[in-house]
Amino acid sequence: MESIIHYFETIPSWHRSLILVGGITFFWLLEGTVPLYRFTYKKWRHALPNFFFTLTTIIINFALAFVLLKTADWTVANDFGIINWLPAMPLWAYIILGVLLLDFLGAYLPHYVEHRVKPLWMIHLVHHTDHNVDTTTANRHHPLESVIRFVFTLFGVFIIGTPIGIIMLYQSLSIVATQFGHANIRLPRRVDAALSWFLVSPDMHKVHHHYILPYTDSNYGNIFSVWDRLFGTFMKLDREKIVYGVDTFPDEIENGSIKGLLKQPFNKYRKPTTGA
């Protein structure tokens, strides 16, 4: 375990890029082999705006990375944060607890808040207005959302007291997990259901991308499904009934335009509908 943490403490940037690109490539190829839906869209054309927002997310996170590093170093130096206040524990337990808590404060919580606070929801809409969810949708976030997510992550690091090695490990796991959850792949139903007891499975997360409430406001998890089950936000919907997008922003052409998506948070809001 020490060697794993040491690796992530000093992980080269190109290794992190390899995880991102390698994950997209792997799931992209898998989507062609065992697709959940046989979309009629042109895959590369659909991916372009998603790749654009992936790039803006990388740029923002890279520009602010020094703040994350300084915060993590400060918590370690001052023995500050939840995992540093607990009794001594084995390294493996320390790592697992750090990753679990980062998943809650850095992913589940901001995701939940974005769905509950109207201005934040308008920013988060960019992620939800993809009408053909696949692995490239994973990092389709408006630049403003990238900043919001970073602030929550920074808050999480400060409160939890996680060292940089655990942060880098979590972020690497998070990249692959979100690509997996969004991937247009068909797992055997029993396998997917079994996975969803602990991890966010593809079928579980697809429910979150259903176009109407209450399903849109469910299954907020990133890596672990435990938070949705614990806080009562877990929902099921048969994969065959899922329709992607958002009922209040139905224009698929506009929702596939980089320019349109950049302006989307500032567009007129319409009250959503509910139903099955």
ChimeraX commands (.cxc) that place a marker at each C-alpha (Angstrom):
marker #1 position 0.00,0.00,0.00 radius 0.5
marker #1 position 2.89,2.34,0.72 radius 0.5
marker #1 position 4.19,1.91,-2.82 radius 0.5
marker #1 position 0.74,2.75,-4.24 radius 0.5
marker #1 position 0.49,5.94,-2.20 radius 0.5
marker #1 position 4.06,6.90,-3.09 radius 0.5
marker #1 position 3.26,6.42,-6.78 radius 0.5
marker #1 position 0.21,8.68,-6.61 radius 0.5
marker #1 position 2.08,11.27,-4.55 radius 0.5
marker #1 position 4.43,11.75,-7.48 radius 0.5
marker #1 position 2.26,10.62,-10.40 radius 0.5
marker #1 position 3.49,12.30,-13.61 radius 0.5
marker #1 position 0.99,14.42,-15.52 radius 0.5
marker #1 position 1.32,12.21,-18.57 radius 0.5
marker #1 position 0.30,9.18,-16.49 radius 0.5
marker #1 position -2.88,11.00,-15.47 radius 0.5
marker #1 position -3.47,11.89,-19.12 radius 0.5
marker #1 position -2.95,8.25,-20.03 radius 0.5
marker #1 position -5.61,7.19,-17.53 radius 0.5
marker #1 position -8.06,9.70,-19.03 radius 0.5
marker #1 position -7.36,8.89,-22.68 radius 0.5
marker #1 position -6.93,5.17,-22.05 radius 0.5
marker #1 position -10.26,4.98,-20.25 radius 0.5
marker #1 position -12.13,6.81,-22.99 radius 0.5
marker #1 position -10.50,4.62,-25.65 radius 0.5
marker #1 position -11.27,1.39,-23.80 radius 0.5
marker #1 position -14.93,2.19,-23.17 radius 0.5
marker #1 position -15.33,3.71,-26.66 radius 0.5
marker #1 position -14.25,0.36,-28.15 radius 0.5
marker #1 position -16.40,-1.58,-25.68 radius 0.5
marker #1 position -19.42,0.52,-26.71 radius 0.5
marker #1 position -18.98,-0.77,-30.24 radius 0.5
marker #1 position -18.92,-4.37,-29.00 radius 0.5
marker #1 position -21.70,-4.51,-26.39 radius 0.5
marker #1 position -23.76,-1.31,-26.81 radius 0.5
marker #1 position -26.72,-0.60,-24.59 radius 0.5
marker #1 position -28.34,1.48,-27.35 radius 0.5
marker #1 position -27.46,1.44,-31.02 radius 0.5
marker #1 position -27.44,5.20,-31.53 radius 0.5
marker #1 position -27.78,6.55,-35.05 radius 0.5
marker #1 position -25.58,9.57,-34.31 radius 0.5
marker #1 position -22.13,10.12,-35.80 radius 0.5
marker #1 position -19.93,9.19,-32.86 radius 0.5
marker #1 position -17.07,11.62,-33.55 radius 0.5
marker #1 position -19.41,14.54,-34.22 radius 0.5
marker #1 position -21.26,13.84,-30.98 radius 0.5
marker #1 position -17.96,13.59,-29.09 radius 0.5
marker #1 position -16.54,16.96,-30.21 radius 0.5
marker #1 position -18.39,19.23,-27.73 radius 0.5
marker #1 position -17.83,16.65,-25.00 radius 0.5
marker #1 position -14.10,16.61,-25.71 radius 0.5
marker #1 position -14.09,20.42,-25.71 radius 0.5
marker #1 position -15.54,20.49,-22.20 radius 0.5
marker #1 position -13.18,17.73,-21.11 radius 0.5
marker #1 position -10.33,19.99,-22.21 radius 0.5
marker #1 position -11.69,23.03,-20.33 radius 0.5
marker #1 position -12.05,20.87,-17.21 radius 0.5
marker #1 position -8.42,19.74,-17.51 radius 0.5
marker #1 position -7.21,23.32,-17.96 radius 0.5
marker #1 position -9.14,24.63,-14.95 radius 0.5
marker #1 position -8.06,21.77,-12.69 radius 0.5
marker #1 position -4.45,22.14,-13.80 radius 0.5
marker #1 position -4.49,25.89,-13.20 radius 0.5
marker #1 position -5.85,25.43,-9.68 radius 0.5
marker #1 position -3.88,22.30,-8.77 radius 0.5
marker #1 position -1.35,24.20,-6.69 radius 0.5
marker #1 position -4.15,25.31,-4.32 radius 0.5
marker #1 position -5.14,21.67,-3.82 radius 0.5
marker #1 position -1.54,20.65,-3.17 radius 0.5
marker #1 position -0.95,23.47,-0.67 radius 0.5
marker #1 position -4.18,22.64,1.17 radius 0.5
marker #1 position -3.35,18.92,1.37 radius 0.5
marker #1 position 0.17,19.65,2.59 radius 0.5
marker #1 position -1.16,22.04,5.24 radius 0.5
marker #1 position -3.62,19.49,6.64 radius 0.5
marker #1 position -0.86,16.87,6.90 radius 0.5
marker #1 position 1.65,19.29,8.45 radius 0.5
marker #1 position -0.90,20.46,11.03 radius 0.5
marker #1 position -2.49,17.06,11.65 radius 0.5
marker #1 position -5.83,18.58,10.65 radius 0.5
marker #1 position -8.94,16.85,9.33 radius 0.5
marker #1 position -11.27,13.94,10.08 radius 0.5
marker #1 position -8.94,11.09,9.18 radius 0.5
marker #1 position -6.12,12.67,11.18 radius 0.5
marker #1 position -8.29,13.03,14.30 radius 0.5
marker #1 position -9.34,9.38,14.34 radius 0.5
marker #1 position -7.42,6.71,16.26 radius 0.5
marker #1 position -4.46,5.14,14.47 radius 0.5
marker #1 position -5.52,2.64,11.80 radius 0.5
marker #1 position -3.82,0.41,9.20 radius 0.5
marker #1 position -2.70,2.22,6.06 radius 0.5
marker #1 position -5.22,0.34,3.90 radius 0.5
marker #1 position -8.10,1.52,6.15 radius 0.5
marker #1 position -6.74,5.07,6.12 radius 0.5
marker #1 position -6.70,5.05,2.30 radius 0.5
marker #1 position -10.16,3.51,1.91 radius 0.5
marker #1 position -11.69,5.95,4.38 radius 0.5
marker #1 position -10.01,8.91,2.67 radius 0.5
marker #1 position -11.28,7.84,-0.76 radius 0.5
marker #1 position -14.80,7.19,0.55 radius 0.5
marker #1 position -15.04,10.60,2.23 radius 0.5
marker #1 position -13.62,12.39,-0.81 radius 0.5
marker #1 position -16.25,10.67,-2.92 radius 0.5
marker #1 position -18.93,12.05,-0.60 radius 0.5
marker #1 position -17.71,15.63,-0.09 radius 0.5
marker #1 position -16.08,16.07,-3.49 radius 0.5
marker #1 position -18.61,14.32,-5.72 radius 0.5
marker #1 position -21.93,13.23,-4.19 radius 0.5
marker #1 position -22.52,16.40,-2.17 radius 0.5
marker #1 position -21.79,18.96,-4.93 radius 0.5
marker #1 position -23.83,16.89,-7.37 radius 0.5
marker #1 position -26.78,16.85,-4.97 radius 0.5
marker #1 position -26.47,20.61,-4.33 radius 0.5
marker #1 position -26.30,21.36,-8.07 radius 0.5
marker #1 position -29.66,19.69,-8.52 radius 0.5
marker #1 position -31.22,21.58,-5.61 radius 0.5
marker #1 position -29.96,25.13,-6.18 radius 0.5
marker #1 position -31.45,26.64,-9.34 radius 0.5
marker #1 position -28.45,28.75,-10.54 radius 0.5
marker #1 position -26.16,25.74,-10.06 radius 0.5
marker #1 position -28.64,23.48,-11.83 radius 0.5
marker #1 position -28.58,25.80,-14.84 radius 0.5
marker #1 position -24.81,25.38,-14.98 radius 0.5
marker #1 position -25.01,21.62,-14.48 radius 0.5
marker #1 position -27.55,21.36,-17.31 radius 0.5
marker #1 position -24.72,21.18,-19.84 radius 0.5
marker #1 position -23.97,17.70,-18.56 radius 0.5
marker #1 position -27.60,16.58,-18.68 radius 0.5
marker #1 position -28.57,17.89,-22.12 radius 0.5
marker #1 position -26.61,15.20,-23.93 radius 0.5
marker #1 position -29.21,13.21,-25.88 radius 0.5
marker #1 position -26.82,10.33,-26.56 radius 0.5
marker #1 position -25.06,9.50,-23.32 radius 0.5
marker #1 position -21.84,7.59,-23.79 radius 0.5
marker #1 position -18.38,7.51,-22.23 radius 0.5
marker #1 position -17.49,10.95,-23.68 radius 0.5
marker #1 position -20.36,12.46,-21.67 radius 0.5
marker #1 position -18.45,11.77,-18.46 radius 0.5
marker #1 position -16.51,15.05,-18.47 radius 0.5
marker #1 position -19.05,17.20,-20.31 radius 0.5
marker #1 position -19.15,20.02,-17.74 radius 0.5
marker #1 position -19.48,23.75,-18.25 radius 0.5
marker #1 position -16.28,25.60,-17.19 radius 0.5
marker #1 position -18.24,27.22,-14.35 radius 0.5
marker #1 position -19.18,23.80,-13.07 radius 0.5
marker #1 position -15.53,22.73,-13.17 radius 0.5
marker #1 position -14.75,25.63,-10.83 radius 0.5
marker #1 position -17.69,24.74,-8.55 radius 0.5
marker #1 position -16.62,21.10,-8.37 radius 0.5
marker #1 position -13.05,22.16,-7.60 radius 0.5
marker #1 position -14.23,24.32,-4.69 radius 0.5
marker #1 position -16.15,21.39,-3.21 radius 0.5
marker #1 position -13.13,19.11,-3.66 radius 0.5
marker #1 position -10.92,21.68,-1.95 radius 0.5
marker #1 position -13.42,21.89,0.90 radius 0.5
marker #1 position -13.42,18.11,1.14 radius 0.5
marker #1 position -9.63,17.90,1.27 radius 0.5
marker #1 position -9.55,20.52,4.02 radius 0.5
marker #1 position -12.26,18.89,6.16 radius 0.5
marker #1 position -11.07,15.31,5.64 radius 0.5
marker #1 position -7.35,16.06,5.87 radius 0.5
marker #1 position -6.35,13.87,2.94 radius 0.5
marker #1 position -2.72,13.87,1.76 radius 0.5
marker #1 position -1.99,14.44,-1.91 radius 0.5
marker #1 position -1.34,10.73,-2.57 radius 0.5
marker #1 position -4.91,9.79,-1.60 radius 0.5
marker #1 position -6.29,12.76,-3.56 radius 0.5
marker #1 position -4.50,11.68,-6.74 radius 0.5
marker #1 position -5.59,8.07,-6.20 radius 0.5
marker #1 position -9.20,9.19,-5.74 radius 0.5
marker #1 position -9.16,11.41,-8.81 radius 0.5
marker #1 position -7.70,8.61,-10.93 radius 0.5
marker #1 position -10.38,6.19,-9.74 radius 0.5
marker #1 position -13.00,8.88,-10.28 radius 0.5
marker #1 position -12.00,9.37,-13.93 radius 0.5
marker #1 position -12.40,5.68,-14.75 radius 0.5
marker #1 position -15.56,5.29,-12.66 radius 0.5
marker #1 position -17.39,8.16,-14.35 radius 0.5
marker #1 position -16.36,6.91,-17.80 radius 0.5
marker #1 position -17.67,3.47,-16.85 radius 0.5
marker #1 position -20.93,4.83,-15.45 radius 0.5
marker #1 position -21.66,6.86,-18.59 radius 0.5
marker #1 position -20.46,4.27,-21.10 radius 0.5
marker #1 position -23.07,3.06,-23.58 radius 0.5
marker #1 position -22.53,-0.58,-22.65 radius 0.5
marker #1 position -24.89,-3.41,-21.82 radius 0.5
marker #1 position -23.86,-5.51,-18.84 radius 0.5
marker #1 position -25.92,-8.57,-17.88 radius 0.5
marker #1 position -28.73,-7.24,-15.70 radius 0.5
marker #1 position -27.76,-9.36,-12.70 radius 0.5
marker #1 position -24.12,-8.28,-12.95 radius 0.5
marker #1 position -25.10,-4.61,-13.16 radius 0.5
marker #1 position -27.53,-4.96,-10.24 radius 0.5
marker #1 position -24.91,-6.70,-8.12 radius 0.5
marker #1 position -22.32,-4.02,-8.85 radius 0.5
marker #1 position -24.79,-1.28,-7.94 radius 0.5
marker #1 position -24.84,-2.42,-4.32 radius 0.5
marker #1 position -21.37,-0.97,-3.89 radius 0.5
marker #1 position -20.31,0.82,-7.08 radius 0.5
marker #1 position -22.14,3.14,-9.45 radius 0.5
marker #1 position -22.99,0.81,-12.33 radius 0.5
marker #1 position -23.92,1.89,-15.89 radius 0.5
marker #1 position -27.62,1.09,-15.48 radius 0.5
marker #1 position -27.72,2.88,-12.13 radius 0.5
marker #1 position -26.22,6.07,-13.48 radius 0.5
marker #1 position -28.28,6.04,-16.67 radius 0.5
marker #1 position -31.39,6.49,-14.50 radius 0.5
marker #1 position -29.93,9.83,-13.43 radius 0.5
marker #1 position -29.83,10.90,-17.10 radius 0.5
marker #1 position -33.53,10.13,-17.71 radius 0.5
marker #1 position -35.16,13.27,-19.08 radius 0.5
marker #1 position -37.83,13.86,-16.43 radius 0.5
marker #1 position -38.23,14.02,-12.66 radius 0.5
marker #1 position -38.01,12.36,-10.25 radius 0.5
marker #1 position -35.37,10.23,-11.94 radius 0.5
marker #1 position -33.15,13.16,-12.85 radius 0.5
marker #1 position -32.89,13.94,-9.13 radius 0.5
marker #1 position -31.56,10.53,-8.12 radius 0.5
marker #1 position -28.42,8.39,-8.22 radius 0.5
marker #1 position -25.92,11.20,-7.66 radius 0.5
marker #1 position -23.03,8.88,-6.83 radius 0.5
marker #1 position -19.70,8.99,-8.61 radius 0.5
marker #1 position -17.69,5.94,-7.55 radius 0.5
marker #1 position -19.67,4.45,-4.67 radius 0.5
marker #1 position -23.42,3.84,-4.59 radius 0.5
marker #1 position -23.47,3.72,-0.79 radius 0.5
marker #1 position -24.22,7.45,-0.50 radius 0.5
marker #1 position -27.38,7.20,-2.62 radius 0.5
marker #1 position -28.58,4.21,-0.65 radius 0.5
marker #1 position -27.71,5.83,2.67 radius 0.5
marker #1 position -29.42,9.17,1.94 radius 0.5
marker #1 position -32.45,7.81,0.09 radius 0.5
marker #1 position -31.58,9.14,-3.39 radius 0.5
marker #1 position -31.26,5.72,-5.02 radius 0.5
marker #1 position -33.82,4.93,-7.73 radius 0.5
marker #1 position -34.37,2.21,-10.29 radius 0.5
marker #1 position -35.80,2.41,-13.80 radius 0.5
marker #1 position -35.74,-0.26,-16.46 radius 0.5
marker #1 position -32.95,0.48,-18.93 radius 0.5
marker #1 position -35.37,0.12,-21.86 radius 0.5
marker #1 position -37.49,3.04,-20.58 radius 0.5
marker #1 position -34.68,5.56,-20.23 radius 0.5
marker #1 position -34.75,8.63,-22.48 radius 0.5
marker #1 position -31.76,10.95,-22.32 radius 0.5
marker #1 position -31.80,14.74,-22.12 radius 0.5
marker #1 position -33.80,17.26,-20.08 radius 0.5
marker #1 position -37.48,17.96,-20.74 radius 0.5
marker #1 position -37.04,21.73,-20.30 radius 0.5
marker #1 position -34.24,21.95,-22.91 radius 0.5
marker #1 position -35.28,19.58,-25.70 radius 0.5
marker #1 position -33.43,21.17,-28.67 radius 0.5
marker #1 position -30.95,18.45,-29.66 radius 0.5
marker #1 position -29.16,20.64,-32.22 radius 0.5
marker #1 position -28.59,23.46,-29.72 radius 0.5
marker #1 position -27.56,20.91,-27.10 radius 0.5
marker #1 position -24.87,19.62,-29.43 radius 0.5
marker #1 position -23.38,23.05,-30.14 radius 0.5
marker #1 position -20.37,24.25,-28.16 radius 0.5
marker #1 position -21.53,27.84,-28.45 radius 0.5
marker #1 position -25.06,26.91,-27.40 radius 0.5
marker #1 position -23.83,24.90,-24.43 radius 0.5
marker #1 position -21.57,27.71,-23.21 radius 0.5
marker #1 position -24.62,30.00,-23.17 radius 0.5
marker #1 position -26.99,27.39,-21.77 radius 0.5
marker #1 position -26.67,28.35,-18.07 radius 0.5
marker #1 position -27.98,31.82,-18.95 radius 0.5
marker #1 position -30.98,30.70,-21.00 radius 0.5
marker #1 position -34.58,31.00,-19.87 radius 0.5
marker #1 position -35.58,28.35,-17.38 radius 0.5
marker #1 position -38.82,26.41,-17.72 radius 0.5
marker #1 position -40.44,24.42,-14.95 radius 0.5
marker #1 position -39.69,20.70,-15.34 radius 0.5
marker #1 position -42.36,18.04,-15.63 radius 0.5
marker #1 position -42.68,14.83,-13.68 radius 0.5
marker #1 position -43.82,11.37,-14.58 radius 0.5
marker #1 position -42.63,7.98,-15.72 radius 0.5
marker link #1:1,2 radius 0.2
marker link #1:2,3 radius 0.2
marker link #1:3,4 radius 0.2
marker link #1:4,5 radius 0.2
marker link #1:5,6 radius 0.2
marker link #1:6,7 radius 0.2
marker link #1:7,8 radius 0.2
marker link #1:8,9 radius 0.2
marker link #1:9,10 radius 0.2
marker link #1:10,11 radius 0.2
marker link #1:11,12 radius 0.2
marker link #1:12,13 radius 0.2
marker link #1:13,14 radius 0.2
marker link #1:14,15 radius 0.2
marker link #1:15,16 radius 0.2
marker link #1:16,17 radius 0.2
marker link #1:17,18 radius 0.2
marker link #1:18,19 radius 0.2
marker link #1:19,20 radius 0.2
marker link #1:20,21 radius 0.2
marker link #1:21,22 radius 0.2
marker link #1:22,23 radius 0.2
marker link #1:23,24 radius 0.2
marker link #1:24,25 radius 0.2
marker link #1:25,26 radius 0.2
marker link #1:26,27 radius 0.2
marker link #1:27,28 radius 0.2
marker link #1:28,29 radius 0.2
marker link #1:29,30 radius 0.2
marker link #1:30,31 radius 0.2
marker link #1:31,32 radius 0.2
marker link #1:32,33 radius 0.2
marker link #1:33,34 radius 0.2
marker link #1:34,35 radius 0.2
marker link #1:35,36 radius 0.2
marker link #1:36,37 radius 0.2
marker link #1:37,38 radius 0.2
marker link #1:38,39 radius 0.2
marker link #1:39,40 radius 0.2
marker link #1:40,41 radius 0.2
marker link #1:41,42 radius 0.2
marker link #1:42,43 radius 0.2
marker link #1:43,44 radius 0.2
marker link #1:44,45 radius 0.2
marker link #1:45,46 radius 0.2
marker link #1:46,47 radius 0.2
marker link #1:47,48 radius 0.2
marker link #1:48,49 radius 0.2
marker link #1:49,50 radius 0.2
marker link #1:50,51 radius 0.2
marker link #1:51,52 radius 0.2
marker link #1:52,53 radius 0.2
marker link #1:53,54 radius 0.2
marker link #1:54,55 radius 0.2
marker link #1:55,56 radius 0.2
marker link #1:56,57 radius 0.2
marker link #1:57,58 radius 0.2
marker link #1:58,59 radius 0.2
marker link #1:59,60 radius 0.2
marker link #1:60,61 radius 0.2
marker link #1:61,62 radius 0.2
marker link #1:62,63 radius 0.2
marker link #1:63,64 radius 0.2
marker link #1:64,65 radius 0.2
marker link #1:65,66 radius 0.2
marker link #1:66,67 radius 0.2
marker link #1:67,68 radius 0.2
marker link #1:68,69 radius 0.2
marker link #1:69,70 radius 0.2
marker link #1:70,71 radius 0.2
marker link #1:71,72 radius 0.2
marker link #1:72,73 radius 0.2
marker link #1:73,74 radius 0.2
marker link #1:74,75 radius 0.2
marker link #1:75,76 radius 0.2
marker link #1:76,77 radius 0.2
marker link #1:77,78 radius 0.2
marker link #1:78,79 radius 0.2
marker link #1:79,80 radius 0.2
marker link #1:80,81 radius 0.2
marker link #1:81,82 radius 0.2
marker link #1:82,83 radius 0.2
marker link #1:83,84 radius 0.2
marker link #1:84,85 radius 0.2
marker link #1:85,86 radius 0.2
marker link #1:86,87 radius 0.2
marker link #1:87,88 radius 0.2
marker link #1:88,89 radius 0.2
marker link #1:89,90 radius 0.2
marker link #1:90,91 radius 0.2
marker link #1:91,92 radius 0.2
marker link #1:92,93 radius 0.2
marker link #1:93,94 radius 0.2
marker link #1:94,95 radius 0.2
marker link #1:95,96 radius 0.2
marker link #1:96,97 radius 0.2
marker link #1:97,98 radius 0.2
marker link #1:98,99 radius 0.2
marker link #1:99,100 radius 0.2
marker link #1:100,101 radius 0.2
marker link #1:101,102 radius 0.2
marker link #1:102,103 radius 0.2
marker link #1:103,104 radius 0.2
marker link #1:104,105 radius 0.2
marker link #1:105,106 radius 0.2
marker link #1:106,107 radius 0.2
marker link #1:107,108 radius 0.2
marker link #1:108,109 radius 0.2
marker link #1:109,110 radius 0.2
marker link #1:110,111 radius 0.2
marker link #1:111,112 radius 0.2
marker link #1:112,113 radius 0.2
marker link #1:113,114 radius 0.2
marker link #1:114,115 radius 0.2
marker link #1:115,116 radius 0.2
marker link #1:116,117 radius 0.2
marker link #1:117,118 radius 0.2
marker link #1:118,119 radius 0.2
marker link #1:119,120 radius 0.2
marker link #1:120,121 radius 0.2
marker link #1:121,122 radius 0.2
marker link #1:122,123 radius 0.2
marker link #1:123,124 radius 0.2
marker link #1:124,125 radius 0.2
marker link #1:125,126 radius 0.2
marker link #1:126,127 radius 0.2
marker link #1:127,128 radius 0.2
marker link #1:128,129 radius 0.2
marker link #1:129,130 radius 0.2
marker link #1:130,131 radius 0.2
marker link #1:131,132 radius 0.2
marker link #1:132,133 radius 0.2
marker link #1:133,134 radius 0.2
marker link #1:134,135 radius 0.2
marker link #1:135,136 radius 0.2
marker link #1:136,137 radius 0.2
marker link #1:137,138 radius 0.2
marker link #1:138,139 radius 0.2
marker link #1:139,140 radius 0.2
marker link #1:140,141 radius 0.2
marker link #1:141,142 radius 0.2
marker link #1:142,143 radius 0.2
marker link #1:143,144 radius 0.2
marker link #1:144,145 radius 0.2
marker link #1:145,146 radius 0.2
marker link #1:146,147 radius 0.2
marker link #1:147,148 radius 0.2
marker link #1:148,149 radius 0.2
marker link #1:149,150 radius 0.2
marker link #1:150,151 radius 0.2
marker link #1:151,152 radius 0.2
marker link #1:152,153 radius 0.2
marker link #1:153,154 radius 0.2
marker link #1:154,155 radius 0.2
marker link #1:155,156 radius 0.2
marker link #1:156,157 radius 0.2
marker link #1:157,158 radius 0.2
marker link #1:158,159 radius 0.2
marker link #1:159,160 radius 0.2
marker link #1:160,161 radius 0.2
marker link #1:161,162 radius 0.2
marker link #1:162,163 radius 0.2
marker link #1:163,164 radius 0.2
marker link #1:164,165 radius 0.2
marker link #1:165,166 radius 0.2
marker link #1:166,167 radius 0.2
marker link #1:167,168 radius 0.2
marker link #1:168,169 radius 0.2
marker link #1:169,170 radius 0.2
marker link #1:170,171 radius 0.2
marker link #1:171,172 radius 0.2
marker link #1:172,173 radius 0.2
marker link #1:173,174 radius 0.2
marker link #1:174,175 radius 0.2
marker link #1:175,176 radius 0.2
marker link #1:176,177 radius 0.2
marker link #1:177,178 radius 0.2
marker link #1:178,179 radius 0.2
marker link #1:179,180 radius 0.2
marker link #1:180,181 radius 0.2
marker link #1:181,182 radius 0.2
marker link #1:182,183 radius 0.2
marker link #1:183,184 radius 0.2
marker link #1:184,185 radius 0.2
marker link #1:185,186 radius 0.2
marker link #1:186,187 radius 0.2
marker link #1:187,188 radius 0.2
marker link #1:188,189 radius 0.2
marker link #1:189,190 radius 0.2
marker link #1:190,191 radius 0.2
marker link #1:191,192 radius 0.2
marker link #1:192,193 radius 0.2
marker link #1:193,194 radius 0.2
marker link #1:194,195 radius 0.2
marker link #1:195,196 radius 0.2
marker link #1:196,197 radius 0.2
marker link #1:197,198 radius 0.2
marker link #1:198,199 radius 0.2
marker link #1:199,200 radius 0.2
marker link #1:200,201 radius 0.2
marker link #1:201,202 radius 0.2
marker link #1:202,203 radius 0.2
marker link #1:203,204 radius 0.2
marker link #1:204,205 radius 0.2
marker link #1:205,206 radius 0.2
marker link #1:206,207 radius 0.2
marker link #1:207,208 radius 0.2
marker link #1:208,209 radius 0.2
marker link #1:209,210 radius 0.2
marker link #1:210,211 radius 0.2
marker link #1:211,212 radius 0.2
marker link #1:212,213 radius 0.2
marker link #1:213,214 radius 0.2
marker link #1:214,215 radius 0.2
marker link #1:215,216 radius 0.2
marker link #1:216,217 radius 0.2
marker link #1:217,218 radius 0.2
marker link #1:218,219 radius 0.2
marker link #1:219,220 radius 0.2
marker link #1:220,221 radius 0.2
marker link #1:221,222 radius 0.2
marker link #1:222,223 radius 0.2
marker link #1:223,224 radius 0.2
marker link #1:224,225 radius 0.2
marker link #1:225,226 radius 0.2
marker link #1:226,227 radius 0.2
marker link #1:227,228 radius 0.2
marker link #1:228,229 radius 0.2
marker link #1:229,230 radius 0.2
marker link #1:230,231 radius 0.2
marker link #1:231,232 radius 0.2
marker link #1:232,233 radius 0.2
marker link #1:233,234 radius 0.2
marker link #1:234,235 radius 0.2
marker link #1:235,236 radius 0.2
marker link #1:236,237 radius 0.2
marker link #1:237,238 radius 0.2
marker link #1:238,239 radius 0.2
marker link #1:239,240 radius 0.2
marker link #1:240,241 radius 0.2
marker link #1:241,242 radius 0.2
marker link #1:242,243 radius 0.2
marker link #1:243,244 radius 0.2
marker link #1:244,245 radius 0.2
marker link #1:245,246 radius 0.2
marker link #1:246,247 radius 0.2
marker link #1:247,248 radius 0.2
marker link #1:248,249 radius 0.2
marker link #1:249,250 radius 0.2
marker link #1:250,251 radius 0.2
marker link #1:251,252 radius 0.2
marker link #1:252,253 radius 0.2
marker link #1:253,254 radius 0.2
marker link #1:254,255 radius 0.2
marker link #1:255,256 radius 0.2
marker link #1:256,257 radius 0.2
marker link #1:257,258 radius 0.2
marker link #1:258,259 radius 0.2
marker link #1:259,260 radius 0.2
marker link #1:260,261 radius 0.2
marker link #1:261,262 radius 0.2
marker link #1:262,263 radius 0.2
marker link #1:263,264 radius 0.2
marker link #1:264,265 radius 0.2
marker link #1:265,266 radius 0.2
marker link #1:266,267 radius 0.2
marker link #1:267,268 radius 0.2
marker link #1:268,269 radius 0.2
marker link #1:269,270 radius 0.2
marker link #1:270,271 radius 0.2
marker link #1:271,272 radius 0.2
marker link #1:272,273 radius 0.2
marker link #1:273,274 radius 0.2
marker link #1:274,275 radius 0.2
marker link #1:275,276 radius 0.2
view
